[in-house]
Amino acid sequence: MKKFAGHFAVIGGGITGVTTAYALAKRGFAVTLFEKHRYAAMETSFANGGQFSVSNAEVWNHWSTVLKGLKWMLKSDAPLLVNPKPSWHKLAWFAEFIAAIPHYEKNTVETTRLAIAAREHLNAWADAEGLDFDHKREGILHIYRDKAGFDQAGKVSKLLAQGGLDRRAVTPQEMRAIEPTLAGNYYGGYFTESDTTGDIHKFSTGMALAAERLGVKTRYGQHIDAVHSDGKQVTVTANDGDQRQAHVFDGVVVCAGTASRDLAAQLGDRVNIYPVKGYSITVNLQDAQSQASAPMVSLLDDGTKLVTSRLGLDRFRVAGTAEFNGYNRDIRADRIRPLVEWVQQCFPGVRTESVVPWAGLRPMMPNMLPRVGKGKRPGVFYNTGHGHLGLTLSAVTADMVGAIVASSYA
């Protein structure tokens, strides 16, 4: 391994930050990772749906998404909810979202290719580091209750196939053979055997420890007050609550999720990330019946925009929905209730008396593609804006930005 002389700061200790620190350290860079919480992966990388889902690579830039958003705007429990209160940030983001609609097919194919490459990196890193994160290789089953949804999925499958993904249509009988615990009536489904699931928090904390073993300095409890580049060096000013200290580096990689937009502005770049809130529930399977009644195969219900993952013997995760409501982090009962009711309908044998709700802000770019690469100023790089696919894409984008940094310092 070539040893690079540069010392880099990585801002953000979520899944993109810890994988980026790991990828840089693997290339021989000295790395210091800054995270505002006391531990890694305490925000959007804490309790998401748990899917490594190449089959969910379809971008959202489609007129049907816009129409659904308008239709559901005043329905508090809708899968997609937009707060009608305007802001310049929201308006600019939606304008760019609409402008990206003509690139829907190209961006879906590109996201699929990235996701397949990410899966290879993630599996290799997890095996090399011996990570235990409830990784389950049972595939992902997309379920549809009507012909219209199933037919639309067929069109999406053609785009996914262009990106290299093999998934197959299945009948209701085949769906029940794949996942016998699933209740209800369905028109059909699509099954992707190569997709997997796992606990994003366990994976991220495991990768943070792996990065430390490679020499990465992790500085937790550090709020970033300012970041500045003079074209030669980057100064990161951090505050641990007791003192404010400036640290000088050869470069920086911004992996700060929804905070990346403000940090980028300080560095002279425009990274138009909008925080899109998603919700999840973790159902504690406390009895034998619930454990037997919860699915082993991961599901994606396109009608309700909910995904599931089985995390070990005694946890069942259900996540989804999208809420455009600024930086609001409130966990709303009217948004959690549909997730619990969905479990009761689809898996009636699962007891829902012990349910842990959660909400996180997905960092979304308007075109649904992550921002990976150089900033305007020397020594400034980005790996952020992964939206709902942070777990799915992080390994490949970390490797990509690591290669870009290395080529810049070769």
C-alpha positions in Angstrom: 0.0 0.0 0.0 1.3 3.4 -1.0 1.7 5.8 1.9 0.3 9.3 1.2 1.7 12.3 3.1 -1.7 14.1 3.4 -3.7 14.5 6.6 -7.4 14.7 5.9 -10.4 15.6 8.0 -13.6 13.7 7.5 -16.7 15.6 8.8 -19.5 13.4 9.8 -19.6 10.0 11.6 -22.6 8.4 9.9 -22.3 5.6 7.4 -20.7 7.7 4.7 -18.3 9.3 7.0 -16.9 6.2 8.6 -16.7 4.3 5.3 -14.9 7.3 3.8 -12.4 7.5 6.7 -11.8 3.7 6.2 -11.3 4.0 2.5 -8.8 6.9 2.9 -6.9 5.1 5.7 -6.7 2.0 3.5 -5.0 4.1 0.9 -2.4 5.3 3.5 -3.8 8.8 4.4 -3.7 10.1 7.9 -7.3 10.8 8.8 -9.2 12.5 11.6 -12.9 12.0 11.7 -15.2 14.6 13.4 -18.6 13.7 14.7 -20.9 15.9 16.8 -22.4 13.0 18.8 -20.6 10.9 21.4 -20.8 7.8 19.1 -20.8 7.0 15.4 -24.1 6.7 13.5 -26.5 8.4 15.9 -28.6 10.3 13.3 -29.8 9.1 9.9 -27.6 6.0 10.2 -29.2 4.9 13.4 -32.4 3.0 12.6 -33.3 3.0 8.9 -35.0 0.3 7.0 -31.9 -1.9 6.9 -32.0 -2.8 3.2 -28.9 -3.2 0.9 -31.4 -2.8 -1.9 -30.2 -2.5 -5.4 -33.8 -3.3 -6.4 -34.8 0.1 -4.8 -32.4 2.1 -7.1 -35.2 3.8 -9.0 -34.9 7.6 -8.6 -37.9 9.6 -7.5 -37.7 12.1 -10.4 -41.0 11.2 -12.1 -44.2 13.1 -12.7 -46.1 10.4 -10.8 -44.2 11.4 -7.7 -45.1 15.1 -8.1 -48.8 14.2 -8.6 -48.8 11.9 -5.6 -47.2 14.7 -3.5 -50.0 17.2 -4.6 -52.7 14.6 -4.0 -51.5 13.7 -0.5 -50.4 17.2 0.7 -53.2 17.5 3.2 -53.3 13.9 4.3 -51.2 13.6 7.5 -50.7 9.8 7.2 -49.8 9.8 3.5 -46.6 7.9 2.4 -45.4 11.2 0.9 -46.1 14.4 2.8 -45.1 17.9 1.8 -45.6 20.8 4.2 -47.2 23.5 2.0 -45.4 26.3 3.9 -42.9 27.7 1.3 -39.2 28.4 1.8 -36.6 29.4 -0.8 -34.6 26.2 -0.1 -37.6 24.0 -0.6 -38.8 25.8 -3.8 -35.3 25.8 -5.3 -34.9 22.1 -4.5 -38.2 21.1 -6.1 -37.4 23.2 -9.1 -34.2 21.2 -9.6 -36.1 18.0 -8.8 -38.5 18.7 -11.7 -35.7 19.7 -14.0 -34.1 16.3 -13.4 -37.3 14.4 -14.5 -36.0 14.0 -18.1 -33.0 12.1 -16.7 -35.1 9.6 -14.7 -34.1 6.6 -16.8 -30.4 7.4 -17.1 -30.1 8.2 -13.3 -32.0 5.0 -12.4 -29.6 2.9 -14.4 -26.6 4.8 -13.0 -27.8 4.3 -9.4 -28.3 0.6 -10.1 -24.7 0.2 -11.3 -23.4 2.1 -8.3 -25.5 -0.1 -5.9 -24.2 -3.3 -7.5 -20.6 -2.1 -7.1 -21.3 -1.0 -3.6 -22.5 -4.5 -2.6 -19.2 -6.0 -3.7 -17.2 -3.5 -1.6 -19.4 -3.8 1.4 -19.3 -7.6 1.5 -15.5 -7.6 1.1 -15.0 -5.0 3.9 -17.5 -6.8 6.2 -15.7 -10.1 5.7 -12.2 -8.6 6.1 -13.2 -6.8 9.3 -15.3 -9.6 10.7 -18.3 -7.3 11.2 -21.5 -8.6 13.0 -24.4 -6.5 11.9 -27.3 -9.0 11.5 -26.5 -9.4 7.8 -29.2 -11.6 6.2 -29.0 -12.8 2.6 -32.6 -13.8 2.0 -33.4 -11.4 -0.9 -35.9 -8.6 -1.1 -39.5 -9.1 -2.2 -41.5 -6.2 -3.7 -45.2 -6.6 -3.3 -48.1 -5.2 -5.3 -51.8 -5.3 -4.6 -53.0 -4.2 -8.1 -52.2 -4.7 -11.8 -51.2 -1.0 -12.3 -48.5 -1.2 -9.6 -47.2 -4.5 -10.9 -47.1 -3.3 -14.5 -45.2 -0.2 -13.4 -42.7 -2.4 -11.6 -42.2 -4.3 -14.8 -41.1 -1.1 -16.5 -38.7 -0.3 -13.6 -37.3 -3.8 -13.9 -36.2 -3.1 -17.4 -34.2 -0.1 -16.2 -32.7 -2.1 -13.3 -31.7 -4.8 -15.8 -29.9 -2.2 -17.9 -27.9 -1.4 -14.8 -27.0 -5.1 -14.3 -29.6 -6.3 -11.8 -31.5 -9.5 -12.2 -34.9 -9.7 -10.5 -37.9 -11.8 -11.4 -41.6 -11.4 -11.4 -43.4 -13.8 -9.1 -47.0 -14.9 -8.7 -49.0 -14.6 -5.4 -48.4 -18.3 -4.9 -44.7 -17.9 -5.4 -44.7 -14.9 -3.0 -46.2 -17.1 -0.2 -43.5 -19.7 -0.9 -40.8 -17.1 -0.6 -42.3 -15.6 2.6 -45.0 -17.8 4.2 -45.8 -15.3 7.0 -47.1 -12.6 4.6 -50.9 -12.1 4.9 -53.2 -10.4 2.5 -54.2 -10.5 -1.1 -51.7 -9.5 -3.8 -51.6 -9.2 -7.6 -48.0 -10.2 -7.8 -44.5 -9.3 -6.9 -40.8 -9.0 -7.9 -38.1 -10.9 -6.1 -34.4 -9.9 -6.0 -32.4 -12.8 -4.6 -29.1 -10.9 -4.5 -30.4 -8.1 -2.2 -29.6 -8.3 1.5 -30.4 -6.6 4.8 -28.6 -5.6 8.0 -28.4 -3.3 10.9 -27.0 0.1 9.7 -26.1 1.2 13.2 -24.1 -2.0 13.9 -22.4 -1.8 10.5 -21.5 1.8 10.9 -20.1 1.4 14.4 -18.2 -1.6 13.3 -16.7 0.3 10.4 -15.7 3.1 12.8 -13.8 0.7 14.9 -12.2 -0.8 11.8 -11.1 2.7 10.7 -9.6 3.3 14.2 -7.6 0.0 13.8 -6.2 1.5 10.6 -5.0 4.6 12.5 -8.0 6.9 12.0 -8.4 9.4 14.9 -12.0 9.7 15.9 -13.0 12.9 17.6 -16.6 12.5 19.0 -18.6 15.2 20.7 -17.2 17.8 18.2 -19.5 20.4 16.8 -18.1 22.0 13.7 -18.3 25.8 14.1 -16.6 26.7 10.9 -14.6 25.2 8.0 -12.4 27.2 5.7 -10.0 26.6 2.8 -7.4 29.1 1.7 -6.5 27.0 -1.4 -3.5 25.3 0.3 -4.9 24.1 3.6 -8.2 23.5 5.3 -9.0 24.8 8.8 -11.7 23.0 10.7 -12.9 24.8 13.9 -14.5 22.4 16.3 -16.2 22.9 19.6 -16.6 20.2 22.3 -18.7 22.3 24.6 -15.8 23.4 26.7 -13.3 24.8 24.2 -13.2 25.9 20.6 -10.1 24.7 18.7 -8.9 25.2 15.1 -7.3 22.2 13.4 -5.4 22.5 10.1 -5.4 19.7 7.4 -4.2 19.2 3.9 -7.8 18.5 2.9 -11.3 17.7 4.0 -14.1 15.3 2.9 -17.6 16.6 3.8 -19.8 13.6 4.8 -22.2 15.5 7.1 -25.6 14.5 5.8 -28.1 17.3 6.0 -25.5 19.6 7.5 -23.4 19.3 4.3 -25.2 22.1 2.6 -24.1 24.8 5.1 -20.6 23.4 5.3 -20.3 23.4 1.5 -21.4 27.1 1.4 -18.6 28.0 3.7 -16.2 26.2 1.3 -17.6 28.1 -1.8 -19.7 25.2 -3.1 -23.4 24.7 -3.6 -24.6 21.3 -2.5 -28.4 21.5 -2.6 -29.3 18.9 -0.1 -32.8 18.9 1.4 -33.7 17.0 4.6 -36.4 14.5 3.8 -37.7 12.9 7.0 -38.2 9.2 7.2 -39.7 7.1 10.0 -39.2 3.7 11.3 -40.4 1.3 14.0 -38.4 -1.5 15.6 -40.8 -4.2 16.8 -39.4 -6.2 19.6 -40.3 -9.8 19.1 -40.6 -10.9 22.7 -42.4 -14.2 22.4 -42.1 -17.3 20.3 -45.2 -16.6 18.3 -44.1 -13.2 17.2 -40.7 -14.5 16.3 -42.3 -17.2 14.1 -44.8 -14.8 12.6 -42.4 -12.1 11.5 -40.8 -12.4 8.0 -37.3 -13.5 7.3 -37.3 -12.2 3.8 -37.1 -8.4 3.4 -40.1 -6.7 1.9 -40.8 -3.5 0.0 -44.5 -2.5 -0.3 -44.6 0.0 -3.2 -48.1 1.0 -2.4 -47.3 2.2 1.1 -43.6 3.0 0.4 -42.6 0.8 3.4 -39.6 -1.5 3.7 -38.8 -4.2 6.2 -35.8 -6.1 7.6 -35.5 -8.9 10.1 -32.6 -8.0 12.5 -31.7 -11.2 14.3 -34.1 -13.3 16.1 -35.9 -10.7 18.2 -36.2 -7.5 16.1 -38.3 -6.5 13.1 -37.7 -3.2 11.5 -40.3 -1.4 9.3 -39.4 2.0 7.8 -40.4 4.4 5.1 -42.5 7.4 4.2 -41.1 10.7 3.1 -41.8 14.0 4.7 -40.7 17.4 3.3 -40.9 19.5 6.5 -37.5 21.3 6.8 -35.1 20.3 9.6 -38.0 19.2 11.8 -37.0 16.0 13.7 -40.3 15.4 15.6 -41.5 11.9 15.8 -45.2 12.3 15.0 -47.8 9.8 16.2 -49.9 10.2 13.0 -46.8 9.2 11.0 -45.9 6.2 13.2 -49.4 4.8 13.4 -49.6 3.6 9.7 -46.4 1.6 10.2 -47.8 -0.2 13.2 -51.1 -0.8 11.5 -49.2 -2.2 8.4 -47.5 -4.8 10.6 -50.8 -5.8 12.2 -52.4 -6.2 8.8 -49.6 -8.0 7.0 -48.3 -10.0 9.9 -51.2 -10.5 12.3 -49.3 -13.0 14.5 -46.7 -10.3 15.5 -47.5 -8.6 18.8 -47.0 -4.8 18.5 -47.0 -3.9 22.2 -43.3 -3.2 22.3 -42.5 -0.8 19.4 -39.7 1.7 19.3 -40.4 4.7 17.0 -37.7 6.7 15.3 -37.3 9.5 12.7 -34.3 10.6 10.7 -33.5 13.2 8.0 -32.4 11.8 4.7 -29.9 14.0 2.9 -31.5 14.3 -0.6 -30.0 15.8 -3.7 -32.6 17.0 -6.3 -31.5 14.5 -8.9 -31.4 11.7 -6.3 -27.7 11.0 -7.0 -25.1 11.5 -4.2 -22.5 14.3 -4.5 -19.2 12.6 -4.8 -16.0 14.3 -5.8 -14.0 17.5 -5.7 -15.2 21.0 -4.6 -14.1 24.2 -6.3 -11.1 24.8 -4.0 -8.1 22.5 -3.7 -8.3 19.9 -0.9 -12.1 20.0 -0.7 -14.1 16.9 -1.5 -17.6 15.6 -0.9 -19.3 12.3 -0.3 -22.8 13.2 0.7 -26.5 13.4 -0.4 -27.2 9.6 -0.5 -30.9 10.1 0.4 -32.7 6.9 1.1 -29.8 4.8 -0.2 -27.1 5.5 2.3 -26.7 1.9 3.4 -26.9 0.7 -0.2 -24.4 3.1 -1.8 -22.0 4.2 0.9 -19.3 1.5 0.3 -18.8 2.4 -3.4 -19.0 6.2 -3.0 -16.4 5.9 -0.1 -14.1 4.0 -2.4 -14.7 6.5 -5.2 -13.9 9.5 -3.2 -10.9 7.7 -1.8 -9.6 7.1 -5.3 -10.3 10.8 -6.3 -8.4 12.0 -3.3 -5.5 9.6 -4.0 -5.3 10.7 -7.6 -5.2 14.4 -6.5 -2.2 13.7 -4.3 -0.4 11.1 -6.5 
